[in-house]
Amino acid sequence: MAENTEHSSDFVREMVARDLHSNKHGGKVVSRFPPEPNGYLHIGHAKSIHLNFGLAREFGGVCHLRMDDTNPTTESLEYVSAIQRDVRWLGFEWGDKMFYASDYYPKLYAYAEKLITLGRAYVCHQTEEQMSAGRGTVVEPGTPSPWRDRSPDENLALFRKMARGEFAEGEAVLRAKIDLASPNLKMRDPNIYRIKKAHHYRQGDRWCVYPLYDFAHCLSDAIEGITHSICTMEFENARELYDWVLRAAECDEGYPYLPEQTEFARLNLTYTVLSKRKLIELVEGGHVKGWDDPRLPTLAGLRRRGVTPEALRAFCHRIGVAKTLSTVEIALFEHHVREDLSPRSPRVLAVLKPLRVVIENWPAGEVETLDAPYWPHDIPKEGSRPVPFSGELFIDRDDFMEEPVKGFFRLSPGREVRLRHGYIIKCERVVKGADGEVTELRCSYDPSSRSAATGGRKVDGTIQWVSAAHALDAEVRLYDRLFAVEAPGADGRDFKLDLNPESLSVVRAKVEPSLASAKADDRFQFERVGFFVVDADTRDGAPVFNRTVSLKDAWTRAVTRAAAEAPSAPAKAPKEAAKAPREPARAVELDATAQAFKDAHGVSADEARLLTADEGLRGLFEAALARGAKAKAAASFLSNEVVGELRARKLTTAPFGGDAVAELLALVDESVLASKGARDVLGELFAHGGSPRAIVEAKGWRQVTDTSAIEAAVDEVLAKNADAVGRFKAGNANVLGALVGMAIKATGGKGNPKLVTELVKKKLA
């Protein structure tokens, strides 16, 4: 995928452009990416890295990489090295601008003493609980510490005792003396230094007092001459403290150009947790296999899964920078991964669930070599490899069905299918084991049907295969989403309860022999399966493949965008024109992805094309299925009702997730709602959000399904409309609809239409 290098336009870049124009900060742009080295970076950090380093690149400035290492008990060189590796992997360099807050400890300590001398900080001996209670609430001011009014000399002597280690941990802290009545609780005498008798990974045992983040961060920015301190929205209420520390400490670093903090919305992704605390809990609790587990959203995990830095940068560019907090559908990220991998991943053959096929009319012992291109016609690349074809093959077990359902176009008894790059085969017999399981297929092949000379003969399906005698055994790790719900840990529950028990399945697959030379980090597309990367565990020609992402259509023809760009509907033609003969409808032509989707879910061709063309709709569909929705119902509802609302409201994405779709469809299945009621609830979801069940109860839209109540309404309608009943019995079937409509109206519009219809028919019989 060609990476979008066009600069974004957002409020941060507009601010920097204004500052440059007005010569604010002396015409400089100095940004920084300041992680705490207490864990591995994740995809949320990628957005910040892309923004901070991107600003410097776009405006001719510099970006620092700084470790905000102020907590010796959680930090390590391992994390520092991992952070440096990840930033470089993303494509950014810091040159000689690598810094550590711990190198500023002497200066930070000096600024703390300066605050004490100026009467703006004091040593406090309260416990954490006492301090928390003393800060008050949003409607009540805080209570002064008993030690708040000590003299500067007393406080200075006590702080130096803290620094010499003469107090135990928790026995004393240094607090800023600000405003106990401030509406911002951050300003109610926050802690700025605490005692920690711990070994620091860089400073050793030199210090036993350490600055708190809110104190060290702003001063570190000033020391480095940062002009634009860009951080995420959770630090918005800390901005006042950021400014206070710089001014109260009379900071003269880089004077007169003190740094200024600006916040942007952090990245939130569905089916993902990005809290470092939660990620540590997953790693240390053994729920995943280390920080580089491909199921984790860490950059190390994404790298091992096969995601490229180009895909991540394209994703960051696409989601942009805003103030409003929102959650991005993981389907959008997966779209960028697919678009990036498609032109860089040669196509190969692999069978994940091997089923043996014996071609009975194949010449005994003969092996034919087929020349198979690595690239499809729409990718302008050349290259091919020899693929052996013999009388014994493996196909994927999912590509055979003994009793095929409607719409199944692969192999079944008596049916033909084309083998990719090879011949057409026909299933003649099925061999089963003692347990009744299919163990082998006996087939015949058409010698004249080789791909290069098909003679125009076509069959409905094409499947992948490998030669049994030449195939390699491979371990294939099928990674799925780590969590089974869109919002893990919602409503205060333990987020680990939402882990997806099927987030990893390992299969012993058969792959084509060309993959024997595959090396770690080589990427491939297994035809009709997905994108895979060779894992570092690969040893001695026994490849191990990680699934990066399943195979789906690209986000190229978003339906709602096309609808927004479409011309207005023409005025109605005269009645005469309406009588003109209509052209026969054209058959819907589906690409391979849409066809596979149609086959897998049993939906219509139009629905398959629609849902595979719009990644947002596809994401809603898959999320709804994961919560128990039926495929056909979900496809129909999304393709008709949801798309209709999107077009009417001129939106590109729905303001709710697949959970809401599944819940709404369940209400219909349970007869709580009729289809009209479902449309009403959908309108509420678009307008106000919420839970479909809660909306139904609040609005009183629950259907009447009590047979006795409906029967009373039906009896009343039939009694009042004896003439209509007579006409129906005389053969006028059109009257039935009118009678059913009147009966539903008699129930207050809440009668279950199916039940009302059944009762009316029964009464009229």
N, C-alpha and C positions, 0 to 999 in steps of 0.2 A: 504494500500500500504506500503510495506517495504521501509522505508526511506533510501535514499542513503547516507551512512555515509562515503563513500570514499572521501578523501580530494581532492579538485580540484587542478589543476596545472594552474597557471596564472602568469602574470608578477608581481603582488603584492606579492604573496607568494614566488616566486622565489627571489624577492628583499629581503624579510625578511630572507629567508634561507641564502642568501649571507652575509647579515649583521651579522647574528649569527655566521656564519663560520669565519668571519674576526674579530669577537669580537667588532664590531662597536656598539656604545651605551653601552659599557660595558657588552655585551652579553644579554641585556634586550630586551624584547618586551612589550611595554606599548602602547596600542591603546586606542581610545576613541570614543564614539558616542555622538556628541555634538549638539543636536537639540536646536532650539530657541523655547521656550514655548509660541508660539503665534498661535497655532493651533494644530489639531490632526495629528498624524502620518498617513502616507499613504503607499501604497504598495512599492513605491520607497524607502521610509525609511527602509522597511523590507530588501531590498537588502543591504543597508549600515549597518544595524544592524547585519545581517548575516555575512557580511564581517569582520567588526571590532571585534565583539565578537568571530567570528570564528577564526580569526588570533590568538587571545589570547589563545583560547582553543587548537588550533593545535600546537602552538609553546611554550606552557608552560608559557605564559605571563599573563598579566592582562588587562582588558578593563574597562575603566572608563565610567560612565554615567554622563555627564555634561550638565547642562542647560546654554546655552549661552544667558543669560538674560540681555541684554544691552539696551533694549528699553522698558521703563516703560509703555508706552501708549498701547502696544499690548499684554502684557504678563499677565498671571494669574496662580493662584494655580490650577485652573481647568485643564489647559493644562499640568501642571507639573504632576498632578495625572494621567491624561490620558496617558501621555508618559510612566510613570513608569509601569502602568498596561499593556500597549501594549508590552513593552519590555519583561516583565515577561511572558506574554501570548505566545510570540514567543519562549520561552524556554531559556531565558538568564538571568543571575543574575550578579549583580555588587558588591555584598557584602558590604564592607565598602567604596567602591570607588564611592560614590555619591557626586558630586561637583556642585557648582554654580559659574559662572563667577562673579556674583554680590558680592560674598564673597571676591573677589580679588580687589574690587574697590579701597581700600586704596593703594595697591601695584601698580595698573594700574595708579592711579593718580600720584603716586610718579615717575613712569617711564615717564609720560608725562612731569612733571616738569624737570626731568633729560634731556629729549630731548631739552627742551627750554634752559636750562643752557648750553648745549653743542652747542647751535646755530643751532639745527636741527628741530626746530618747532617754529611757530610764530602765534600770534593772528591776525585774519583777520576780517574785518568788511564788506566785500563785501556781496552782496545778492547772493542767489543761482544762479540766472540767470547770474550775473556778473562773478561769479567763473566759471560757465560752459562755458561761452563765452571765458574767459581768458585762458582756458586749451588748446585752439587751436584745430587742427584737426590732422588726421594721416599724413598729408603732411605739416602742418604748426606748428611751436612750439608755446607754450603757452606764454601769456603775464604776466609779474610779477604783483603781487598784490601791490598796493601803500604802503602796510604795511609789505612787505616781508623783508625789511632790518632794521627793528627795532632791537634795542639791546636786548640781552638776559634778562637784568634787566627789561626793559620796558615790554617785553612779559610776564615775570614771574609775574609782578605786575598785568597786565591785566588778566592773566589766573586766578589768585587768586580772582580777582573781579568777574570773571565769576562764580567761585565756590561759592562765597558768595551770589550770586543771585543779583548782582548789575547791571546786563545787562538783557534786555528782550530777550525772545526767538528769535533767528535769528539775533540778534544784533551783535553777535561775535561768531566765531568758532576758534578752534585751528587746524592749518594745519601743516602737515609735510613739511619740506623744503628739497625737493629732487632734481628734474631735470625737468624743464619745456620744455626741448627739447627731453625728453625720447620718444622713439617710442612706449612705453607702456603708454597709457594715465592714467593708474592707478597710475603711478609714478609721475605725474605732480602735486605735492603739494596737496595730498588728505587730506580731513578733517579727524581728528582723535578724536576730542572731540566736542560735541555740547551741547547747553543749552536746557534742557527740564524740565520745572517746573511742574513735574507730580509725583504722588504718585507711588512708586515702591512696588510691591506686597510683597517683602521681606525686602527691605531697608527702607520702609516708605518714610519720607520726608527728610531724611538725606542728600541726594544729589540733586543738580539741574544741574550738568553737568554729562554727560554720555559718555563713550567711544564708538566710532563706532566699528562695528563688526571686520573690517580688522585690527584694532589696538588691540582690546581685545582678539581676537581669538588666535593669535600666542603666545601672552604673557601668556595666560591661559594654552596653551599647555606646554609652558616652565615651568611654575610654578608647574604643575602636573608631570613633568618629562616624557611627552609623547615622545616616540621614533619615532613612525610612525604616522604622521598626514595624514590620508586617507580621501580624499574628492572627490566630483564629478567634472567633467570637466569644469563646468562653473566657477570654482575658479582657473583655470589654469593661467589666466593672473594676478591673485592676488598673485601667488607664489613669484614673485619678491618682492612685497611689504611685504609679510610674512617674507621673509629672511631679508629685509632691516630693518624692525622694530626691530627684535631681535638683529641685529648687531649695529644699530645706537643707540639703547637704552642701549648698552653694557650690555645686559641681562646676569646675572650670575646665573640664576635659573638652577640648575642641571648641571652647567658647568663641564666638557667641552662638554657634550652631548646635544647639542641643537636639538630640533625636526626638522624634514624635512617633507615637504608636498609632497604627491604623489596623482595624480588624476586618477580617473577611470570614465568610461562612466556611466552616470545615466540611470535609467530605464525609457524607454518610452514605452507605451502600446497603441495599436490601440483602438479606441472608448473610450478613457479615457483622462482626464486632471489630471495632477499631480502638477500643480502650486498651491501653498498654497493660493496665492491671489485669484485664480479662485475658489478654494474650499470654501474659506470664502464667496465669492460672492454668490455661490450657496446656502450655509447654511443661510446666513443673508438675502438673497433675497427671501427666502421661496420656492426655486425651489426643495428642498429636505426637509425631515423632521428631521433635526438635523444632527450632526456629525456621528451618528451611523446609518444613513439611509442605508439600505442594497444595494442601488444602487451606493453609493459612494465607491471610492477605498481606503477610510480610513481603517485602521486596525480595528477600532471599527465597521465600516459598514460591512467589510468582516466577522468579527466574528459573527455579528448578522445574517448575511446571511447564516451562517453555514459552512464557510470555516474554516479548521483546521490549526493550526500552522505547523503541519507536512507537509501539502500540500504547504504552503508558503515556508517552508525551502527547500522542494524538488524542487520547481520552481526556487528559487534563486540559488540552486546548478546547476540546468540544464542550466540556461542562462549564468552563469559564470561571469567573470570579464574581461573587455577589455578596450582598449583606444578608440576604434572606436565607435562613436555615431551611434546608430541604434534604430529601433522601433521593438518591439516584438509583434507578433500577439497575441491578447487576447485569441485566440483559444488554444495556447500553455498553458497558465495559466489555462484555463478551463479544459484542458486535465489532468493536475496534480490534480486538484480538484476532478475530477471524479475518477481517479485512487485511490486517497486516500479514498474517501467516499465509494467506492463499497464494500470493505471487512468489513466496520464498520457500514453499514446501512442495518438493517433488511428490507426485502421486505414485503410490506403491500398493501392492496387493497384500492383504492380511486377513486371516480368518480367526475370529475371536472365539467362536464356539464350533470347533471342527466336527463335521459330519462327513464320513467317507463316501466317495462316489466312485463306482467302478463302471468304466465305459466298455461295455461288452463287445462292441464291434471295432474297438481300437486295435490296430496291429500289435500283436504280443511283443513286449519288450521295446517297442519303438518310443523314442523321445523326440519331440519336435521342439525347436527353439523359436519362440515368437519374439518379434521386435516390438517392445511396448514403450510408447513415449512416456516421458516423465510428466509432461505438461498437457493440459487441455488446450483446445483450439483458441480459447479466448485469452490465453497468457502467451505473449510473444517471446517464448523461450524455446530453445531446442535441446534435444538430449533424449536418449532412450537407453534401455537396458535389455539384455536377453532374458526371457522368462521361459523356463522349460515347461512343456506340456506333455503329459503322459496319460496312460490309460487308467491311472488311479489318482484321484484328486481329493482335496478337502474343500467343501463349501461351508458357509456359515449355517448352523442349524436353524437360525431364524429365517433363512431363505427357503425353507421347505415347510410345507404344510400338507399333511395327509388328506385333510378335509378342508380345502381352502374356503375362507369366507369371501363374501362379495368384495371385490376390489383388490384381492390379493393377486399380484401379477408375477409372482416368482414361481419356484418349482413346486410341482405337485404331481401325483400319478397321472400319466397320460399327457402332461403339459410340457411345452418346450420353453426354454429360456436361453438367453445368450450368456456365455461366459466372457467376461470383460477381456478384450483384445483377442479372443479366441473363437471357438466354434459354438454352434447351437447344439444343445443336448436335449434329450427327451427322457423323462423318468418312465422306465418300463416296469420296474418292480421295486417293492420296499422290503427290506430285510429287517426283522425285529429279533431282539433277544428274548430270553426266557421271561423277563419282567414286562414284556410288551413294548419296551422302548425301541424306537427306530435306531438301528446301529449302522445301516448301510443302505445306499441307494444303487440300484442297478439301472444304468442308463444306456442310451445309444447316442451317437453323434452324427451330424450331417457333414460328411467330408467336404461338401461344396460350400459350406457356410462360413469359412474362415473370414475374419473381419475385413481383410483386404479385398476379398472377392465374394461378397454376399449375394451378388446377382439380384439385388433388390429385395431379397427375402427378409422380412422383419418379424420379430416376436415382441411381445409386450414388455418383458422384463430383462434386465441385465444384472448379473450378480458377480461378486468377486470370488476368487478361488486360488488355490496353490496346488502345485504338484506334490503328491504325498511323499514320493521318494526324494524330493529335492528340498522340501520346505524346512525352514529352521524352526526349532522350538524357541519361543520367546516368552518372557514374562511381561504381561501388559497390566499396568495399574490404571484402573478406571476411576479417576477422581471425579467426585461430584461436589455439590455445595456442602460446606461443613455443617450448615444449619438447615433444618427442615422447614423453618418458618421465616417470613420476611423480616420480622423484628424480634430477634432473639432477646429473651429476658424482658419482654414488654410486660407492663402491669406489675413490675417489681418481682417477678418470679426468677428463680435461679436460671441464668442463661444457659447453663450446661444441660438443663432438662430439654432444651430445644436442639441439641446436637443431632445431626442426621446419622442414624446408625448405618446407613448405606453410603456414606461419603467416600468410602474406598472399597473397591472390590478388585481382587487380583485374579487374573485368568491366565491359563497356559494356552497360548495362541500358536498358530502356525503362520509364518510370514515367508515371503518370497526370498530366495537365496541371495539376492543382491544386497540384502540388509546385513549380511555377515560382516561387511566392512564398515558398518555404521559406527560413528564415534560419539562420545558424550556431547550433548548439545546439538547434534544434528536433528533437523526437523523434517517431518514427513506428513503427508496426508494419507491416511489409510482410506482408500477409496470407499465411499458410501458409509464411512464410519466416523471419522473425525480427524483432528490434528493431534499429532503426537511428537514428543521429543525423546531423544535417547538419554536415559538417566545415567548419572555418574557411576551407578552400581554395575553398569555393563562391564563384563570381564570375559576375555578369551573367546570372543565370537558368540557369546550367549547374550543377545541384546535384551535390555530392559527398557520398556517404553512407558512414559507417563502421558496420559491423555491431557492435553492442554485445554481443549474445548471440543464439544461435539460439533458435528457438521450441520450447519444451518445456512440459510440464505443471508446475504448481506443486506444491510440497511440502505437500499438504493432507491426504492420506490415507495417511500412512506405514504400510505394511503391518505392520511389526513392532510399532509402537505400538498399532495396532488389535488385533493379536493379543494383546498384553499386557493390553489392557483388556477383551478378550472374556470372557464367562462360561465357566466350566469346561464341558467336554463332558458331556452328560447320561448317565446310566447306560444301559446297553444295554436296549433294549425286549425284551419276550418274543418268542419265535420266531413266535407268531401274528401279532404286529404287523409283523414283517419281511415277511410274505407279502402285506401290504396293497399295492394297486396304487400305483405311484409316479407322481407328477405329472410330466408332460413337462418336460424341462429348458428353462429360459428361455434365449433367445438373449442373449449378452453384449452390452450396449449400450455402445458406445465413444464417448468424446468425440473431438473432431477431432484432438487431439494423439495420443491412443492409436491412433486409426485410421491416422494418418500414420505412426506408428512401426511398426504392423503391416504396412502396405504397403511401407515402406522395407526392412524386415528379414525379411519372410516368416515372422514368428513367429505363434503362436496369439493369439487375442483375449485369453485370460486372461493370457498372458505380457505382452502389450502393455499391458494395464491395470495389471498389477502393477508393471512396470518404469517406467512413466511416472508412477505415483502415489508412488513412493519415490525421491527424488533420490539417496540413497546407492547403491541398487541400480543406478539408471540410470548413475551415475558409474562403478561397477565394470564394467558392461556396455560402456560406451564405451571405457574404458581397456583392457579385454580385447580388443575389436575392433582398437584401435590397435596392439596387439602381435600381431595375426595370428589371433586366435580367430575361429571361424565363428559367425555371428550366431545361428543356430538352436540350436547346442550351448550357447553362452554363455547365451542366454535360458532354456533349459530347466534348465541347471545352477543358475543363480541363483534362478530361480523355485521350484525344488523343493528342491535340496540346501541351498543357502545360507540361504534363508528358513527352512527347517526347523531348521537349527542356530541361527539367530538367535532363533527362538521358543523352542526348547528351553533356550537359555542366557539368555533374557530380556535380549537385547542389542538395541540400536537400530542399531548400525553394526558392520560386520565389521572385525576388527583386522588386515586385510591389504588390499592394493590389487589393481587389475585385472591387474597383471603376474603375480601369483600365480595368478589365475584362468586367464589365458591359458596359463601354463606347465602347470598341472594338466590342462587340456583337451588340450594338445598331447601330454602323456604318454598320455592315453587314445587319441588319434588314432594315436600311434606304437605302440600295443599294448603299451606298457610297463605300463599299468594297465588293469584292467577297471573297470566302474562301481562295484563294491563297493570295490575298492582306492581309487578316487577319493574315496569317502566316508570311508574311513579316513584318507587324507591330509588331507582337509578338516577332520576332527576335530583332527588334529595342528596344522593352521594356526590354528584357533581357540584351541587350548590353549597353543601355544608359539610360533607364528609360524614363520618360516624359509622356505626354498626348497622347493617340492614335489619337485624332483628330488633334492635333498639328503636330504629325508625318506625318499623311496623307497629310496635307496641305504643310508641308515643303518639302516632297519628291515628291509631285505631283502625288500621287497615287489614287486620287479620280476617281471612275468609271465614264465612260460616260454612261449617262442614257437618253440622248436626242435622242428620237426615229428617228428624221429626220437625225441626224448625223450617227446613226447606220445603218439606212436604206440605206444611200448612200454607206456605206462600203459594205453592203450585196449585193447591186445591182452590185457594181464593181466586187466583187468576183465571183458572179454567171455568170456575162458576160464573165469573163476571163476563166471560167472553164465549158464551155458548155458541154464538154464530160462527166464530173463528174455529171452534172445535168441530162444528158441523161441516164447515168447508174442508177441514183437514181430512175428516173421515170420508168425505165425498171424493177425495183424491187430490186435493190441492196441497201438495207437500210444502209449498212455499210458506204456508202459515206457521209451520213449526218454529222457524227462526223468530218470528214475532212473538209467539207465545213464550219461548225460552227467555227472550229479552225482557218481557214484562215480568216474568217470574223472578229473574235476577234483580230487576229494579225493586220488586216487592220485598226483597231481603235487604234493602238499603244498599244495593250494589255489591254486597259482600258474599253472596251465594257462590259456592264453587260451581263454575260453568259446566264442568263435566257431570257433576252430580245433579245439577238442575236439569240438564238435558236428558239424563237417564230417567229421572222421575217423570218429566213431562211425557217422554215417549211411553213409559210404562202406563201412565194414566190414560194416554190416548189409544193404547193398544186395544 
